[in-house]
């Protein structure tokens, strides 16, 4: 972990209402609020960077007849 850990504390990043909700959800799951936040960030990154198939049908390449 880096020396800037205090800059990234959840208390500094979230307002009171969001921190309370995160703490409540983490307590229900039996994990710490930081672990729940980490899991949410990882899920978002995974969802946004997942390769997607192209829409529509694939057309075969054909050369022009000369």
WODA-V710155 format. One record per backbone hydrogen bond with DSSP energy under -1.0 kcal/mol. NH is the residue of the N-H (numbers start at 0). CO is the residue of the C=O. Records with the same first field share a line. If there is no record, write none. Layout:
NH=CO / CO
//
This chain:
11=8
12=8
13=9
18=14
19=15
20=16
21=17
22=18
23=19
24=20
25=21
26=22
27=23
28=24
29=25
30=25
35=31
36=32
37=33
38=34
39=35
40=36
41=37
42=38
43=39
44=40
45=41
46=42
47=43
48=44
//
